[in-house]
Amino acid sequence: MNKPARTLRGATRRILTIAAGIATVASVALAGTANADSVTDRHRPQAKPTVVIVHGAWTDASSFTAVEKILTKDGYPVLDFANPLRSLSGDSEYLASFLAARTTGPVVLVGHSYGGAVISEAALSDPDVKSLVYVDAFVPAEGESLLDLLNSAGPVDPTQLFDTIPYPGAPEGDVDLYLKKDAFGPGFANGLSKSEQASFYAKQRPITFSAVNEKASAAEAWKTLPSWYVAGTQDASIPLALQLQMAERAGSTVTEVTAGHLAMVKEPKKVAKVIEAAANGTK
């Protein structure tokens, strides 16, 4: 009568032995998987920095379309900042807020023309900003305005360059500045086809007089962050000598391109190459 009980106990021991063996194999397999994941994590390439593009006055983000296509194809996340063009301090604060809300991980800031002044003011607000790229850009020092910099290269006659338009809520004496048609092609979009000039003229974004006349603050990021500068040798808006002077003062790595003020439209491959060098931290 005891035989069935002994048989049951034996079967139970065998089942427990098999279960223990399975558990041991499973734990080894899981450990192997964890180790493999650890090795994979060590060799997984780091995410590429986000490129944030800050356009300048009298244009918009569409001027960087060809550059963005190259960067995106090469695996870089790209974001366009809609620069308000209202005031240097206000636009810089807006960019700082944009960076905090819209980016994670390392960032490369790219500024064109007036956008160069904006990225210089805003960059230090975000410790994730690793480098700066200036494209035909203003790089003011503390106490300098864009008009100061331009006048240092020779007197500027605003009446020959701008159509002035009042805007709602403007401080006393302030106006929006649009480039006159006769000044836009030869002075701002030189080197581009007539159809390109017409397209950019039609969608130009105005900037306030107060923005181009506002003094830069002491918090200029180029003093501490590595920077790169693309200088258009045919730029009729910011003379080449002034571009190189600002770039040298900032310690920027300079690339000269045969282009006017819209170098990113004329030479998108070269501009994209400079941005990628900044993203990789390579001189």
C-alpha positions as CSV (number, residue, x, y, z in Angstrom):
1,M,0.0,0.0,0.0
2,N,3.0,2.3,0.5
3,K,4.4,1.9,-3.0
4,P,2.2,4.6,-4.6
5,A,3.3,7.1,-2.0
6,R,7.0,6.4,-2.7
7,T,6.4,6.7,-6.4
8,L,4.6,10.1,-5.8
9,R,7.5,11.4,-3.7
10,G,10.0,10.3,-6.4
11,A,8.0,12.0,-9.2
12,T,7.8,15.2,-7.1
13,R,11.6,15.2,-6.6
14,R,12.2,14.8,-10.3
15,I,9.8,17.6,-11.1
16,L,11.5,19.9,-8.5
17,T,14.9,18.9,-10.0
18,I,13.8,19.8,-13.5
19,A,12.3,23.1,-12.3
20,A,15.5,24.0,-10.6
21,G,17.5,23.2,-13.7
22,I,15.2,25.4,-15.8
23,A,15.5,28.3,-13.3
24,T,19.3,28.0,-13.4
25,V,19.4,28.0,-17.2
26,A,17.0,30.9,-17.3
27,S,19.1,33.0,-14.8
28,V,22.2,32.3,-16.9
29,A,20.5,33.3,-20.1
30,L,19.1,36.5,-18.5
31,A,22.5,37.4,-17.1
32,G,24.0,36.8,-20.6
33,T,21.3,39.1,-22.1
34,A,22.0,41.8,-19.5
35,N,25.7,41.6,-20.2
36,A,25.0,41.7,-23.9
37,D,22.8,44.8,-23.4
38,S,25.5,46.4,-21.3
39,V,28.1,45.8,-24.1
40,T,25.6,47.1,-26.7
41,D,25.0,50.2,-24.6
42,R,28.7,50.9,-24.4
43,H,29.1,50.6,-28.2
44,R,25.8,52.3,-29.1
45,P,26.6,55.6,-30.9
46,Q,25.6,58.7,-28.9
47,A,22.6,60.8,-30.2
48,K,23.7,63.6,-32.5
49,P,23.3,67.2,-31.2
50,T,20.1,69.1,-32.1
51,V,20.8,71.9,-34.5
52,V,18.7,75.0,-33.7
53,I,18.6,77.6,-36.5
54,V,18.0,81.2,-35.7
55,H,17.3,83.3,-38.8
56,G,18.0,87.0,-39.0
57,A,16.1,90.1,-40.2
58,W,14.5,90.4,-43.6
59,T,14.3,86.7,-44.1
60,D,12.9,83.6,-42.3
61,A,13.8,80.0,-41.7
62,S,13.1,79.0,-45.3
63,S,16.5,80.5,-46.2
64,F,18.1,77.4,-44.5
65,T,15.9,74.9,-46.3
66,A,18.7,73.4,-48.4
67,V,21.1,73.3,-45.4
68,E,18.4,71.6,-43.2
69,K,17.9,68.8,-45.8
70,I,21.6,68.0,-45.7
71,L,21.7,67.9,-41.9
72,T,18.5,65.8,-41.7
73,K,19.9,63.3,-44.2
74,D,23.0,63.1,-42.1
75,G,21.0,62.2,-39.0
76,Y,20.9,65.6,-37.2
77,P,17.7,66.7,-35.6
78,V,16.9,70.3,-36.7
79,L,14.6,72.9,-35.2
80,D,13.8,76.3,-36.6
81,F,13.3,79.2,-34.2
82,A,10.8,81.8,-35.3
83,N,12.8,84.9,-34.4
84,P,10.4,87.7,-33.4
85,L,12.8,90.5,-34.5
86,R,11.3,92.8,-31.9
87,S,14.2,93.5,-29.5
88,L,17.6,91.9,-28.9
89,S,16.9,91.3,-25.2
90,G,13.4,90.1,-25.7
91,D,14.2,87.9,-28.7
92,S,17.1,86.4,-26.7
93,E,14.8,85.6,-23.8
94,Y,12.4,84.0,-26.1
95,L,15.1,81.8,-27.6
96,A,16.2,80.8,-24.1
97,S,12.6,79.7,-23.4
98,F,12.4,77.8,-26.7
99,L,15.6,75.9,-25.9
100,A,14.3,75.0,-22.4
101,A,11.0,73.7,-23.8
102,R,11.9,72.2,-27.1
103,T,15.3,70.6,-26.8
104,T,17.0,67.9,-24.8
105,G,20.6,66.9,-24.9
106,P,23.4,68.7,-26.7
107,V,22.6,71.7,-28.9
108,V,24.4,73.6,-31.7
109,L,23.1,77.1,-32.2
110,V,23.2,78.6,-35.7
111,G,22.6,82.3,-36.2
112,H,22.4,84.3,-39.4
113,S,22.9,88.0,-39.5
114,Y,21.0,89.5,-36.6
115,G,20.4,86.0,-35.4
116,G,24.1,85.9,-34.5
117,A,23.5,88.5,-31.8
118,V,20.5,86.6,-30.5
119,I,22.3,83.3,-30.1
120,S,25.3,85.1,-28.4
121,E,22.9,86.5,-25.8
122,A,20.8,83.3,-25.2
123,A,23.3,80.5,-25.4
124,L,24.5,80.6,-21.8
125,S,20.9,80.2,-20.5
126,D,21.1,76.5,-21.4
127,P,24.1,74.3,-20.4
128,D,23.3,71.9,-23.2
129,V,24.4,74.4,-25.8
130,K,27.9,73.2,-26.8
131,S,28.8,75.3,-29.8
132,L,27.9,78.3,-31.9
133,V,27.8,78.8,-35.6
134,Y,27.7,82.3,-37.2
135,V,26.6,82.6,-40.8
136,D,27.3,86.1,-42.2
137,A,26.4,87.2,-38.7
138,F,26.8,90.0,-36.2
139,V,28.8,89.0,-33.2
140,P,28.6,92.1,-30.9
141,A,30.6,92.7,-27.8
142,E,29.1,94.3,-24.6
143,G,27.8,97.7,-25.4
144,E,27.7,97.4,-29.2
145,S,24.6,97.5,-31.3
146,L,24.2,96.3,-34.9
147,L,24.1,99.9,-36.1
148,D,27.3,100.6,-34.2
149,L,29.1,97.7,-35.9
150,L,27.8,98.7,-39.4
151,N,28.8,102.4,-38.8
152,S,32.2,101.3,-37.8
153,A,32.7,100.0,-41.4
154,G,31.3,103.2,-42.9
155,P,28.3,105.5,-42.5
156,V,24.9,104.0,-43.1
157,D,22.0,106.1,-44.6
158,P,18.8,104.5,-43.4
159,T,16.7,106.5,-45.8
160,Q,18.3,104.8,-48.7
161,L,17.9,101.3,-47.3
162,F,14.6,101.1,-45.4
163,D,10.9,101.6,-45.7
164,T,9.7,102.5,-42.2
165,I,6.3,101.3,-41.1
166,P,4.6,102.1,-37.8
167,Y,3.4,99.1,-35.8
168,P,0.8,98.7,-33.0
169,G,2.1,99.2,-29.5
170,A,5.4,100.5,-30.6
171,P,7.5,102.6,-28.1
172,E,7.6,106.2,-29.0
173,G,9.8,106.7,-32.1
174,D,10.1,103.0,-33.0
175,V,9.2,101.6,-36.4
176,D,9.4,98.4,-38.4
177,L,12.2,98.4,-41.0
178,Y,11.7,96.7,-44.4
179,L,14.4,96.7,-47.0
180,K,13.5,98.7,-50.0
181,K,13.2,96.7,-53.2
182,D,16.1,98.5,-54.9
183,A,18.3,97.7,-51.9
184,F,17.2,94.1,-51.3
185,G,18.6,92.5,-54.4
186,P,22.1,94.0,-54.6
187,G,22.6,94.6,-50.9
188,F,21.0,91.6,-49.2
189,A,20.4,88.8,-51.8
190,N,23.3,89.4,-54.2
191,G,24.6,86.3,-55.9
192,L,21.2,84.7,-56.1
193,S,19.0,84.4,-59.2
194,K,16.4,87.0,-59.9
195,S,13.6,84.6,-59.1
196,E,15.2,83.7,-55.7
197,Q,15.7,87.4,-55.0
198,A,12.0,88.1,-55.8
199,S,10.9,85.2,-53.6
200,F,12.9,86.3,-50.6
201,Y,11.9,89.9,-51.0
202,A,8.2,89.0,-51.0
203,K,8.4,87.1,-47.7
204,Q,10.9,89.3,-45.9
205,R,10.4,89.7,-42.2
206,P,10.8,93.2,-40.7
207,I,12.9,94.1,-37.7
208,T,12.3,97.0,-35.4
209,F,14.6,100.0,-35.4
210,S,15.0,99.5,-31.6
211,A,16.3,96.0,-32.1
212,V,19.1,97.0,-34.4
213,N,20.0,99.9,-32.1
214,E,19.9,97.9,-28.8
215,K,23.3,97.4,-27.1
216,A,24.5,93.9,-26.4
217,S,24.8,92.7,-22.8
218,A,27.8,91.4,-21.0
219,A,26.5,87.8,-21.3
220,E,28.1,87.1,-24.7
221,A,28.4,83.3,-25.1
222,W,31.3,83.5,-27.6
223,K,33.6,84.4,-24.7
224,T,33.3,80.9,-23.3
225,L,31.8,78.6,-26.0
226,P,33.6,77.3,-29.1
227,S,32.4,79.0,-32.3
228,W,32.6,78.7,-36.1
229,Y,32.0,81.5,-38.6
230,V,31.0,81.3,-42.2
231,A,32.0,84.5,-44.0
232,G,30.5,85.4,-47.4
233,T,33.3,87.1,-49.3
234,Q,30.8,89.0,-51.5
235,D,28.5,90.0,-48.6
236,A,27.1,93.5,-49.3
237,S,25.3,93.8,-46.0
238,I,28.1,93.0,-43.6
239,P,31.5,93.8,-45.1
240,L,33.9,90.9,-45.2
241,A,36.5,92.9,-43.1
242,L,33.9,93.5,-40.4
243,Q,32.9,89.8,-40.4
244,L,36.5,88.7,-40.0
245,Q,37.1,91.2,-37.3
246,M,34.2,89.9,-35.3
247,A,35.1,86.3,-35.9
248,E,38.7,86.9,-34.8
249,R,37.6,88.6,-31.6
250,A,35.3,85.7,-30.8
251,G,38.1,83.1,-31.5
252,S,35.9,81.5,-34.2
253,T,37.1,79.0,-36.7
254,V,36.5,80.8,-40.0
255,T,35.4,79.4,-43.4
256,E,35.2,81.8,-46.3
257,V,32.7,81.1,-49.1
258,T,32.1,82.9,-52.4
259,A,28.7,84.2,-51.6
260,G,26.7,87.2,-50.6
261,H,24.8,87.7,-47.3
262,L,22.6,84.6,-47.9
263,A,25.5,82.2,-47.9
264,M,23.3,79.3,-46.7
265,V,21.2,79.7,-49.9
266,K,24.2,80.0,-52.2
267,E,26.5,77.4,-50.6
268,P,24.3,75.1,-48.5
269,K,26.8,72.2,-48.6
270,K,29.6,74.3,-47.3
271,V,27.4,75.8,-44.6
272,A,26.1,72.4,-43.6
273,K,29.7,71.1,-43.4
274,V,30.7,73.8,-41.0
275,I,27.6,73.1,-38.8
276,E,28.5,69.4,-38.7
277,A,32.1,70.3,-37.7
278,A,30.7,72.4,-34.8
279,A,28.5,69.5,-33.8
280,N,31.5,67.1,-33.8
281,G,33.6,69.7,-32.0
282,T,36.2,69.5,-34.8
283,K,38.3,72.4,-35.9
